[in-house]
Amino acid sequence: MTVTPTDEQLVHATLAGDQASFALLVHRYRRAALARALAVVADDAEAEDVAQEAFIQAYTELATCRDPARFGPWLLTSVRRRALNRIRSIQRRRAVALDDTVPATAEPAGELDRRELRGRLHRALAQLSLIQREVVLLADLEHWSHAEIAAGLGISVLMSRRHLSDARRKLRTLLDTPSP
């Protein structure tokens, strides 16, 4: 029977020099970090960058984690801060228009359908509040319980349930409406 180490055990082992323990923490929280970042930045590539940077920062500053048993919420707080900073940075940059003479590449019909669906989903998620996006992505993509979401986001279980219910209702309405 294999015993799964706790976050606290993995943090202490990492601080003692066991890098494989940190790899287990990364494996455990990678998808949640991506979901949290995606909820804020609404771009897959940016979310990947934010999550990766947060893990690097977590590794270098692991000794500052006051409660190693709560590594997950500590990491997700860092992911959220980094994602918000990334949004501010993006908003400060000027958008550069693409040259209209660049030819469009032909894509298979199935790929276009998936892209269109993904675009509709991203646009619908963008219309949710930040907390609703975070809750719905952690619940539906990561299959986190309301207790885990509450702990990770610093809200009550009741508010987790409320935000998820409101977000799903709004998404159904937005996605049932034909796209223009």
ROZA-937484 format. One record per residue (C-alpha): residue number from 1; chain; z, x, y. Coordinates in Angstrom, 3 decimals, always signed. Last residue first. Example, Ala and Ser with C-alpha at 12.3 -4.5 7.8 and 13.67 -1.06 7.14 Angstrom:
2
     i   ch          z          x          y
     2    A     +7.140    +13.670     -1.060
     1    A     +7.800    +12.300     -4.500
//
This chain:
180
     i   ch          z          x          y
   180    A    -33.962    -23.013    +36.705
   179    A    -31.663    -22.931    +33.666
   178    A    -30.958    -26.231    +31.925
   177    A    -27.310    -27.310    +32.243
   176    A    -25.535    -27.155    +28.894
   175    A    -24.575    -23.538    +29.594
   174    A    -22.773    -24.346    +32.838
   173    A    -20.914    -27.375    +31.487
   172    A    -19.911    -25.607    +28.276
   171    A    -18.843    -22.553    +30.299
   170    A    -16.659    -24.711    +32.570
   169    A    -14.885    -26.331    +29.628
   168    A    -14.435    -22.969    +27.905
   167    A    -12.959    -21.426    +31.047
   166    A    -10.561    -24.316    +31.677
   165    A     -9.267    -24.229    +28.092
   164    A     -8.927    -20.450    +28.115
   163    A     -7.143    -20.453    +31.490
   162    A     -4.722    -23.143    +30.298
   161    A     -3.933    -21.428    +27.002
   160    A     -3.290    -18.110    +28.729
   159    A     -1.218    -19.929    +31.345
   158    A     +1.012    -21.366    +28.590
   157    A     +1.312    -17.963    +26.933
   156    A     +2.596    -16.579    +30.226
   155    A     +0.761    -13.934    +32.228
   154    A     +0.897    -10.127    +32.283
   153    A     -2.667     -9.620    +31.116
   152    A     -1.958     -7.786    +27.871
   151    A     +1.257     -9.643    +27.090
   150    A     -0.293    -13.050    +27.730
   149    A     -3.431    -12.125    +25.793
   148    A     -1.352    -10.932    +22.831
   147    A     +0.756    -14.118    +22.854
   146    A     -2.391    -16.247    +23.203
   145    A     -3.753    -14.610    +20.080
   144    A     -6.572    -12.066    +20.388
   143    A     -9.844    -12.875    +18.657
   142    A    -11.605     -9.968    +20.372
   141    A    -14.736    -11.801    +21.422
   140    A    -13.385    -15.340    +21.830
   139    A     -9.814    -14.726    +22.942
   138    A    -10.239    -11.439    +24.823
   137    A    -13.492    -12.620    +26.406
   136    A    -12.089    -16.043    +27.338
   135    A     -8.912    -14.580    +28.831
   134    A    -10.642    -11.900    +30.901
   133    A    -13.297    -14.275    +32.186
   132    A    -10.658    -16.874    +33.109
   131    A     -8.591    -14.222    +34.928
   130    A    -11.628    -13.121    +36.948
   129    A    -12.544    -16.676    +37.923
   128    A    -15.554    -18.102    +36.151
   127    A    -18.982    -18.195    +37.811
   126    A    -19.791    -14.690    +36.576
   125    A    -19.320    -15.906    +33.001
   124    A    -22.126    -18.440    +33.538
   123    A    -24.444    -15.773    +34.964
   122    A    -23.632    -13.438    +32.058
   121    A    -24.276    -16.239    +29.548
   120    A    -27.572    -17.147    +31.179
   119    A    -28.614    -13.482    +31.148
   118    A    -27.648    -13.118    +27.492
   117    A    -29.691    -16.217    +26.659
   116    A    -32.686    -14.878    +28.580
   115    A    -32.382    -11.496    +26.915
   114    A    -32.111    -13.082    +23.492
   113    A    -35.182    -15.224    +24.171
   112    A    -37.121    -12.220    +25.524
   111    A    -36.212    -10.210    +22.436
   110    A    -37.421    -13.011    +20.189
   109    A    -40.743    -13.173    +22.073
   108    A    -41.461     -9.466    +21.572
   107    A    -41.523     -7.450    +24.784
   106    A    -44.440     -6.299    +26.932
   105    A    -43.515     -3.822    +29.608
   104    A    -43.844     -4.806    +33.241
   103    A    -45.974     -2.463    +35.317
   102    A    -44.340     -0.638    +38.228
   101    A    -46.384     -1.592    +41.302
   100    A    -43.630     -3.778    +42.731
    99    A    -41.529     -0.677    +43.438
    98    A    -37.923     -1.381    +42.630
    97    A    -35.599     -2.177    +45.508
    96    A    -32.676     +0.188    +46.026
    95    A    -29.330     -1.550    +46.344
    94    A    -27.095     +0.118    +48.902
    93    A    -23.848     +1.411    +47.565
    92    A    -20.632     -0.078    +48.902
    91    A    -20.733     -3.012    +46.475
    90    A    -21.056     -0.628    +43.546
    89    A    -17.959     +1.290    +44.635
    88    A    -15.932     -1.878    +45.037
    87    A    -17.051     -3.041    +41.589
    86    A    -16.101     +0.350    +40.102
    85    A    -12.645     +0.134    +41.695
    84    A    -12.160     -3.290    +40.119
    83    A    -13.234     -1.865    +36.756
    82    A    -10.863     +1.086    +37.071
    81    A     -7.946     -1.188    +37.888
    80    A     -8.816     -3.494    +34.962
    79    A     -9.135     -0.623    +32.500
    78    A     -5.792     +0.829    +33.656
    77    A     -4.089     -2.516    +33.112
    76    A     -5.758     -2.685    +29.706
    75    A     -4.276     +0.691    +28.778
    74    A     -0.712     -0.304    +29.688
    73    A     -1.167     -3.672    +27.932
    72    A     -2.262     -1.857    +24.757
    71    A     +0.329     +0.964    +24.914
    70    A     +3.200     -1.523    +24.881
    69    A     +5.193     +0.187    +22.103
    68    A     +4.763     +3.407    +24.093
    67    A     +6.948     +1.993    +26.885
    66    A     +6.959     +4.303    +29.893
    65    A     +3.374     +5.545    +29.472
    64    A     +3.509     +8.617    +31.723
    63    A     +3.198    +11.011    +28.758
    62    A     -0.170     +9.447    +27.964
    61    A     -1.661    +10.681    +31.243
    60    A     -4.476    +12.829    +29.841
    59    A     -5.151    +10.469    +26.951
    58    A     -4.920     +7.336    +29.078
    57    A     -7.286     +8.878    +31.654
    56    A     -9.845     +9.598    +28.961
    55    A     -9.393     +6.104    +27.548
    54    A     -9.836     +4.580    +31.003
    53    A    -12.999     +6.618    +31.601
    52    A    -14.467     +5.340    +28.336
    51    A    -13.613     +1.735    +29.215
    50    A    -15.147     +2.029    +32.685
    49    A    -18.312     +3.670    +31.375
    48    A    -18.805     +1.062    +28.658
    47    A    -18.187     -1.736    +31.200
    46    A    -20.791     -0.215    +33.525
    45    A    -23.334     -0.196    +30.702
    44    A    -22.594     -3.784    +29.659
    43    A    -22.607     -5.269    +33.157
    42    A    -20.309     -8.087    +34.284
    41    A    -17.991     -5.672    +36.161
    40    A    -14.733     -7.599    +35.780
    39    A    -14.991     -9.463    +32.488
    38    A    -16.993     -6.562    +31.098
    37    A    -14.066     -4.213    +31.722
    36    A    -11.651     -6.479    +29.860
    35    A    -14.092     -6.972    +27.004
    34    A    -14.766     -3.239    +26.753
    33    A    -11.038     -2.479    +26.713
    32    A    -10.496     -5.134    +24.044
    31    A    -13.324     -3.665    +21.960
    30    A    -11.926     -0.148    +22.175
    29    A     -8.272     -1.059    +21.576
    28    A     -7.650     -0.305    +17.878
    27    A    -10.344     +2.372    +17.544
    26    A     -9.054     +4.136    +20.646
    25    A     -5.507     +3.944    +19.321
    24    A     -6.687     +5.357    +15.980
    23    A     -8.458     +8.205    +17.793
    22    A     -5.167     +8.848    +19.588
    21    A     -3.501     +9.347    +16.227
    20    A     -6.270    +11.710    +15.154
    19    A     -5.342    +13.904    +18.129
    18    A     -1.972    +14.792    +16.576
    17    A     -0.409    +17.068    +19.209
    16    A     +3.167    +15.788    +19.472
    15    A     +2.070    +13.503    +22.319
    14    A     -0.457    +12.007    +19.938
    13    A     +2.241    +11.436    +17.304
    12    A     +4.464     +9.733    +19.903
    11    A     +1.606     +7.482    +21.005
    10    A     +0.677     +6.655    +17.397
     9    A     +4.258     +5.764    +16.498
     8    A     +4.588     +3.524    +19.554
     7    A     +1.269     +1.837    +18.834
     6    A     +2.565     +0.987    +15.383
     5    A     +1.323     +2.714    +12.245
     4    A     -0.416     +0.596     +9.617
     3    A     +1.299     +1.000     +6.267
     2    A     -1.072     +1.439     +3.344
     1    A     +0.000     +0.000     +0.000
//
